[in-house]
Amino acid sequence: MIDTIGMTDIGNGRPSNQDAYLLRQQEKNGKLYLLAVVCDGMGGLKKGEIASRYIVEVLKQWFDETLFEGLYEMGINMIEQNLIDLIRKINQNLLLMSRKMEEVKSMGSTLTLLFVEDHEFFVLNVGDSRTYWFDRNRKFVTTDHTLVELELRAGHLTKEQARKDPRRHILLQCVGVTKDVRVDCYKGRLHPGMEFLLCTDGFYGLLEEEEIYQVEASREQMKEWVERCFRKVKKRGELDNLSCVIVKVPKER
C-alpha cells in the first residue's frame, strides 16, 4: 500500500469549510488502485460547500462501485476518459442544481485529482487547486486556470507580481459554473520514492516554493509537516480554508 494523509483546516477568516478531499486505495488482481482528490468550493454561503462535497461523494461512489464493476480491466487510458466524462457530467449536474436553488446564480468548485493504477498515474485538474509531484529530483506542478496565470504565460507579469496580483483568484475554469469545462491531464510512470501533494490555494498561496518541496518521510512526520504548514500560512495572514493530501510511494514496491 501507498502512504497517504489528508488534512483540512477552516482557517482564520471563513465561517465554514468549503474545501473537501478524498483518499481511496484498493488492491485488485495484484494491482494497486488509488484515488486522491482535493476540491475548493465557491458560490457564497454554503453553496461552495455543497459543490465540493458533491464532487467528492460522486468520485467516492465511482471508485467504490463503477471502477471495480469491470472498468478497471479496460486499462488506465479508458479509466482516464471515463473520469473526464464523469467530471463533465458532474459539471452539468451542478449547473442544474444551481438553477433549482433560490437566489443562487452559480456554485462550483476547483478539482485536482490523482489516479494510480499499479505503476502508472495520471493527474486531472480544473481551476487553481494544485497537484505537485516530485520524481527523482524533478519537480512538476499543474497549471492554474486563472486570469493571472494567463497574464504570466503571456509575459505581462513576473512570477513575483503574479503572486501579489489582486486578480489572482479570478478563475477561468472550475466545475459547475460554465456549460463546458476543460480538464487538464498529466500522465506518468510511478517510481519508488515519488511524492504527490494535492492542495487548495489557501494552502500553497503563502508558502514559498522551497517550503512546498520539503514533504517529510513517515506518515507521522507527514502529519507534523502539514500541521506546521497550516500554522505558517495562518500566521502569515491567510484567511481561506486550508486543505492538502499527500501521497508517498514507498522506496521499494
Buried (B, 14 or more C-beta within 10 A) or exposed (E): EBBBBBBBBBBBEBEEBBBBBBBBBBEEEEEBBBBBBBBBBBBEEBBBBBBBBBBBEBBBEBBEEBBEEEBBEEEBEEBBEBBBEBBBEBBBBBBEBBEEEEEBEBBBBBBBBBBBBBBBBBBBBBBBBBBBBBBEEEEEBBBBBBBBBBBBEEEEBEEEEBBEBEEBBEBBBBBBBBEEBEBBBBEEEBEEBBBBBBBBBBBBBBBEEEBBBEBBEEEEEBBEBBEEBBEBBBEEEBEBBBBBBBBBBEEEE
